[in-house]
Each structure stands twice: as structure tokens, then as C-alpha cells.
Amino acid sequence: MEFKLQSDEIGELVKAMIAAEAEYSNIIADDGGNWGSFASLDAIRDVTKPALAKYGLRYDQGPSWHEGNVFIVSSLNHISGQWKRWYMPISIADNARDHNQAWGASQSYQRRYSSYGILGLGKGDDNDPESTKEGREKAPVQQQPASNAISEKQLGLLKVKLGGNAEREAKLCAHYKIATLAQLPWKHMSEAINILDGKVS
């Protein structure tokens, strides 16, 4: 599998995405978990599919294997033949009680976060204090930490992208002059992801 992020030309795709994003309706956080409420894959599809189709765009996701590792590959394709891809590794803890459940949960997590990024959506969390009572009871919203460091969820995302590579983690910490990733200032989160994705050297 070749880890190429985009076609040689993406001008037509970018123009189509700008037009499509302008027509997205508000995304609804219709599901929840330990870290708060979030938009499900169904909700993401409902919000984006009509606009993507209108401007000649198609979004696909699926697993791919490379050197013993499994990745969720998200592809945004334009009718012109231009495309962009996002690769997210699937990883589960060795001590997971139910590997099938852990596998499915990791896939869903990576598919959601890939969708937020490549489709130009927000992070999908529900931080609206006026959320419905039912939604709050189903999945309490995590509050923004008082410090300027990244949240536990953001730390988890970085850990997944690192895939257990201690050397890359140490280099990332050295780059930001921090002792651990948990100390990474939230304002550097996007840049750190781009570094791990190979978009920034």
C-alpha cells in the first residue's frame, strides 16, 4: 500500500469541497460514549452526502493491510479524477477483554475522526450547554481542561497515530520541548497531527 495523501493536482477537488462545505447543514451529536456526545457515522453521511454528490464528490472508507498493520483508508474522490486520502491505524490493547468488540470500536473511532478532518467538519463533540436532557444523561459532556494542554481524548488520538512508536513520540516531545505528550499545548494539536501524518517535516 502506497501512503500517498493526494493526487498530483487537487484544484478542482478543492473548489468542489469549498462549495460543498458551504451547503452542509448543522451536524447533530446523536451518539455518545465515555468522553461525551458525538456525531455518528450515519449523522455525518446525512449531513454531507447530498452536497458532496451535487459537486461531483464521493467519500469512501475501508480497511487496508500493510506490513501486518491495518489502516482505515478514507478517500475523497472528485469526478475530475482528483482525490485525497487519510490513513488512520487500527490498534487495540493486548489486554482487551473482547478483541472483536475492541476492533469494531477502534474502526468506528478512526472512521469518525477521519471523516471530521477530510470532509471539513467540526470535531463532532456536543459542547452545547442547551443540549437535550436525554442527550446529557446518555453521554455527559467533557469540560474543556483549565490548563492549556490537550485533552485526554486528543492525547489518545495522538497515541493512536503514533501506533506505539516510542522513538517518534520522543522526537515529537523534543520538537515541542515537553516531557510527555500530555503536556502538549492544545494550540499545537493540529500541527502535531500534520507532523505525524507526514504533512509537515
Secondary structure, 3 states (H helix, E strand, C coil): CCCCCECCCCHHHHHHHHHHHCCCCCCCCCEEECCEEECCHHHHHHHHHHHHHHCCEEEEEEEEEECCEEEEEEEEEECCCCEEEEEEECCCCCCCCCHHHHHHHHHHHHHHHHHHHHCCCCCCECCCCCCCHHHHHHCCCCCCCCCCECCHHHHHHHHHHHCCCHHHHHHHHHHCCCCCHHHCEHHHHHHHHHHHCCCCC
